[in-house]
């Protein structure tokens, strides 16, 4: 068999099935879906793995129409839609006259993909745009389906809390699915005590700010795709004496980042300013361990040392990698521009000068800094001011369009529709009230030994995570007023458990809460939730699920319209 992959799916699938596993199941060849003829391969079956998108159907049509019908033996074609079959796509293939070529048309329900021990993602990159700009709730249906699958495996979740329009939809769909399949009630002891559904648009601020945890910065600067990051290779070249670096590698260095690597698990969620000391401490421990070999006298001691070698060598190479990454990041975080940008962000978040045109933003536009950087700052200012005064907003829009081109007018329109860059309608700014009530800005933040989640942004506590924290203790009743100021309804649902499955909590046993971010989550928010899980007196462990792992850049990019200028 040969598989033809929709390129976007290869990353997520790589997390659940390595190529070696597919090989064992008689997959001989793998190709990327692209227009033209399918590559030659001596196989009987060709399977297309694709997302249900029309532009992909056109490519498949092209592949099939160019297939050599005269060749023998004939190849059999099959198509698998991920995560659901689409009538629209099948109708399209039928109109193109190729639907009949497929022997099997199936769907592969890949809803939630495990990224780490406590992290699941649907990796649906357009979920936010679909929900808030196009009123398309398909991804919410997939989220509800994914949650039903999770309940089938880990027991019914007794309590559901939610905030936001999308959260309400997902909860309604779950309740309806449960009604429609009464047999889906299983007698499994529930693993999760609570499900918290949060809309991304309840907290538009957090993704716009620059994340300051180690993992967050790697994502901000290099972009982490399906747990892999590609880094500039020059820092990773083996240093040989006297060669003077004449053959530096040119391929980017690709590393996988997850908790399986001890050192990474320890430093990923720390504020970047606290990472250096951990790395130097580790370096001392490792070199001391290697020194041990001089003290090994007896055969037994030598044997013990040799048995530890593989682990020590892995630790040493892991340390070398992370030292290199930290150096790369430090070059950027110590730059003047990074500092200026961060200063403006922090001023906005702490409520300074949010209502007038910002000089730094104007300068950046004049120097034609990357557009996404400008949009992130302007949107941040708008969110921290519950919208901008009309004349400030018009000024920014005019500056952006004149500098970057009028084709971006659609992008600005999208940002307004999503609530990111909008005029101040109510005439008053609610953000200061929200900031004070939820303690979103902490002046005395301890980055080395944090005592509050605000360390992940060096002062700003992610609103979304604060909501999760307050839900656990003392409960949302204490913040009714603020919840009303945030968009969308808030609600609570209870799901009946079959008798005998109600949990009797042992003394000192933690509650487990699944927090589902609809529309995306950042690594800094994940770090903040992990911090809450580890707190001595927290009493709650968090597992995180989301439609997509995002950062400010990838998020704004998903809202940008690509307008191709007409060819003249």
WONORVEN-V412483 format. One record per residue. N is the residue number from 1. NEAR is the number of other ideal C-beta (glycine too) atoms within 8 Angstrom. Layout:
# WONORVEN-V412483
n=[N & N]
near=[NEAR & NEAR]
This chain:
# WONORVEN-V412483
n=[1 & 2 & 3 & 4 & 5 & 6 & 7 & 8 & 9 & 10 & 11 & 12 & 13 & 14 & 15 & 16 & 17 & 18 & 19 & 20 & 21 & 22 & 23 & 24 & 25 & 26 & 27 & 28 & 29 & 30 & 31 & 32 & 33 & 34 & 35 & 36 & 37 & 38 & 39 & 40 & 41 & 42 & 43 & 44 & 45 & 46 & 47 & 48 & 49 & 50 & 51 & 52 & 53 & 54 & 55 & 56 & 57 & 58 & 59 & 60 & 61 & 62 & 63 & 64 & 65 & 66 & 67 & 68 & 69 & 70 & 71 & 72 & 73 & 74 & 75 & 76 & 77 & 78 & 79 & 80 & 81 & 82 & 83 & 84 & 85 & 86 & 87 & 88 & 89 & 90 & 91 & 92 & 93 & 94 & 95 & 96 & 97 & 98 & 99 & 100 & 101 & 102 & 103 & 104 & 105 & 106 & 107 & 108 & 109 & 110 & 111 & 112 & 113 & 114 & 115 & 116 & 117 & 118 & 119 & 120 & 121 & 122 & 123 & 124 & 125 & 126 & 127 & 128 & 129 & 130 & 131 & 132 & 133 & 134 & 135 & 136 & 137 & 138 & 139 & 140 & 141 & 142 & 143 & 144 & 145 & 146 & 147 & 148 & 149 & 150 & 151 & 152 & 153 & 154 & 155 & 156 & 157 & 158 & 159 & 160 & 161 & 162 & 163 & 164 & 165 & 166 & 167 & 168 & 169 & 170 & 171 & 172 & 173 & 174 & 175 & 176 & 177 & 178 & 179 & 180 & 181 & 182 & 183 & 184 & 185 & 186 & 187 & 188 & 189 & 190 & 191 & 192 & 193 & 194 & 195 & 196 & 197 & 198 & 199 & 200 & 201 & 202 & 203 & 204 & 205 & 206 & 207 & 208 & 209 & 210 & 211 & 212 & 213 & 214 & 215 & 216 & 217 & 218 & 219 & 220 & 221 & 222 & 223 & 224 & 225 & 226 & 227 & 228 & 229 & 230 & 231 & 232 & 233 & 234 & 235 & 236 & 237 & 238 & 239 & 240 & 241 & 242 & 243 & 244 & 245 & 246 & 247 & 248 & 249 & 250 & 251 & 252 & 253 & 254 & 255 & 256 & 257 & 258 & 259 & 260 & 261 & 262 & 263 & 264 & 265 & 266 & 267 & 268 & 269 & 270 & 271 & 272 & 273 & 274 & 275 & 276 & 277 & 278 & 279 & 280 & 281 & 282 & 283 & 284 & 285 & 286 & 287 & 288 & 289 & 290 & 291 & 292 & 293 & 294 & 295 & 296 & 297 & 298 & 299 & 300 & 301 & 302 & 303 & 304 & 305 & 306 & 307 & 308 & 309 & 310 & 311 & 312 & 313 & 314 & 315 & 316 & 317 & 318 & 319 & 320 & 321 & 322 & 323 & 324 & 325 & 326 & 327 & 328 & 329 & 330 & 331 & 332 & 333 & 334 & 335 & 336 & 337 & 338 & 339 & 340 & 341 & 342 & 343 & 344 & 345 & 346 & 347 & 348 & 349 & 350 & 351 & 352 & 353 & 354 & 355 & 356 & 357 & 358 & 359 & 360 & 361 & 362 & 363 & 364 & 365 & 366 & 367 & 368 & 369 & 370 & 371 & 372 & 373 & 374 & 375 & 376 & 377 & 378 & 379 & 380 & 381 & 382 & 383 & 384 & 385 & 386 & 387 & 388 & 389 & 390 & 391 & 392 & 393 & 394 & 395 & 396 & 397 & 398 & 399 & 400 & 401 & 402 & 403 & 404 & 405 & 406 & 407 & 408 & 409 & 410 & 411 & 412 & 413 & 414 & 415 & 416 & 417 & 418 & 419 & 420 & 421 & 422 & 423 & 424 & 425 & 426 & 427 & 428 & 429 & 430 & 431 & 432 & 433 & 434 & 435 & 436 & 437 & 438 & 439 & 440 & 441 & 442 & 443 & 444 & 445 & 446 & 447 & 448 & 449 & 450 & 451 & 452 & 453 & 454 & 455 & 456 & 457 & 458 & 459 & 460 & 461 & 462 & 463 & 464 & 465 & 466 & 467 & 468 & 469 & 470 & 471 & 472 & 473 & 474 & 475 & 476 & 477 & 478 & 479 & 480 & 481 & 482 & 483 & 484 & 485 & 486 & 487 & 488 & 489 & 490 & 491 & 492 & 493 & 494 & 495 & 496 & 497 & 498 & 499 & 500 & 501 & 502 & 503 & 504 & 505 & 506 & 507 & 508 & 509 & 510 & 511 & 512 & 513 & 514 & 515 & 516 & 517 & 518 & 519 & 520 & 521 & 522 & 523 & 524 & 525 & 526 & 527 & 528 & 529 & 530 & 531 & 532 & 533 & 534 & 535 & 536 & 537 & 538 & 539 & 540 & 541 & 542 & 543 & 544 & 545 & 546 & 547 & 548 & 549 & 550 & 551 & 552 & 553 & 554 & 555 & 556 & 557 & 558 & 559 & 560 & 561 & 562 & 563 & 564 & 565 & 566 & 567 & 568]
near=[10 & 13 & 13 & 13 & 12 & 11 & 7 & 7 & 12 & 9 & 11 & 11 & 11 & 9 & 10 & 8 & 6 & 6 & 6 & 6 & 8 & 11 & 9 & 6 & 6 & 6 & 10 & 9 & 9 & 9 & 11 & 7 & 13 & 5 & 6 & 6 & 6 & 9 & 6 & 3 & 10 & 4 & 10 & 6 & 10 & 14 & 12 & 13 & 12 & 14 & 9 & 9 & 8 & 8 & 6 & 11 & 12 & 10 & 11 & 14 & 11 & 10 & 14 & 10 & 8 & 9 & 10 & 5 & 5 & 4 & 6 & 4 & 5 & 6 & 9 & 8 & 12 & 13 & 12 & 11 & 15 & 11 & 11 & 9 & 10 & 8 & 6 & 8 & 13 & 11 & 8 & 10 & 13 & 8 & 6 & 11 & 6 & 11 & 10 & 5 & 7 & 11 & 5 & 6 & 9 & 9 & 9 & 9 & 8 & 9 & 10 & 10 & 11 & 8 & 11 & 8 & 4 & 8 & 11 & 12 & 12 & 17 & 10 & 9 & 8 & 8 & 14 & 16 & 12 & 12 & 15 & 10 & 10 & 6 & 5 & 7 & 10 & 8 & 14 & 13 & 9 & 13 & 14 & 12 & 12 & 13 & 13 & 12 & 11 & 11 & 11 & 7 & 6 & 8 & 11 & 10 & 13 & 11 & 11 & 13 & 14 & 15 & 15 & 15 & 9 & 15 & 15 & 12 & 10 & 16 & 13 & 8 & 11 & 12 & 9 & 8 & 12 & 12 & 7 & 6 & 7 & 7 & 4 & 10 & 8 & 7 & 6 & 8 & 6 & 13 & 6 & 12 & 10 & 14 & 12 & 13 & 15 & 17 & 14 & 13 & 13 & 13 & 12 & 12 & 12 & 13 & 12 & 12 & 12 & 10 & 14 & 12 & 15 & 14 & 13 & 15 & 14 & 13 & 15 & 10 & 9 & 8 & 10 & 13 & 8 & 10 & 10 & 11 & 12 & 9 & 14 & 7 & 12 & 7 & 11 & 9 & 9 & 3 & 4 & 5 & 4 & 4 & 6 & 4 & 6 & 5 & 4 & 8 & 9 & 4 & 5 & 7 & 11 & 8 & 9 & 6 & 12 & 9 & 8 & 4 & 9 & 7 & 11 & 12 & 9 & 8 & 12 & 13 & 11 & 11 & 14 & 12 & 9 & 10 & 12 & 8 & 8 & 11 & 13 & 8 & 8 & 11 & 10 & 8 & 8 & 12 & 8 & 8 & 9 & 9 & 8 & 9 & 7 & 5 & 7 & 10 & 5 & 6 & 5 & 6 & 10 & 10 & 8 & 9 & 11 & 7 & 6 & 9 & 8 & 6 & 7 & 11 & 8 & 8 & 12 & 10 & 8 & 12 & 13 & 8 & 10 & 12 & 10 & 11 & 12 & 13 & 9 & 12 & 13 & 8 & 8 & 9 & 9 & 7 & 8 & 5 & 6 & 10 & 9 & 9 & 12 & 9 & 9 & 12 & 12 & 11 & 9 & 15 & 16 & 10 & 10 & 6 & 7 & 10 & 8 & 5 & 8 & 10 & 6 & 11 & 14 & 10 & 8 & 11 & 12 & 7 & 6 & 6 & 8 & 5 & 9 & 11 & 10 & 14 & 13 & 12 & 17 & 12 & 14 & 14 & 13 & 13 & 12 & 11 & 13 & 9 & 10 & 14 & 8 & 8 & 6 & 11 & 14 & 8 & 9 & 13 & 9 & 8 & 10 & 15 & 12 & 5 & 9 & 8 & 6 & 5 & 8 & 13 & 8 & 9 & 11 & 12 & 8 & 13 & 13 & 10 & 8 & 13 & 9 & 12 & 12 & 11 & 8 & 13 & 6 & 7 & 4 & 6 & 9 & 9 & 12 & 8 & 9 & 13 & 13 & 7 & 9 & 13 & 9 & 11 & 12 & 10 & 5 & 4 & 11 & 8 & 9 & 8 & 4 & 12 & 4 & 8 & 13 & 14 & 12 & 17 & 15 & 12 & 11 & 14 & 15 & 15 & 13 & 13 & 13 & 13 & 15 & 15 & 10 & 13 & 11 & 11 & 6 & 5 & 7 & 11 & 6 & 7 & 10 & 8 & 7 & 11 & 10 & 6 & 8 & 10 & 8 & 13 & 7 & 8 & 10 & 7 & 10 & 7 & 10 & 4 & 9 & 7 & 5 & 5 & 12 & 7 & 8 & 4 & 6 & 5 & 4 & 3 & 6 & 7 & 11 & 12 & 16 & 14 & 12 & 13 & 14 & 17 & 13 & 14 & 12 & 16 & 14 & 14 & 14 & 13 & 14 & 13 & 13 & 11 & 13 & 15 & 11 & 6 & 7 & 3 & 4 & 10 & 7 & 11 & 8 & 14 & 12 & 13 & 15 & 13 & 13 & 14 & 12 & 12 & 13 & 14 & 10 & 10 & 12 & 13 & 8 & 11 & 13 & 10 & 8 & 4 & 6 & 4 & 5 & 4 & 3 & 2]
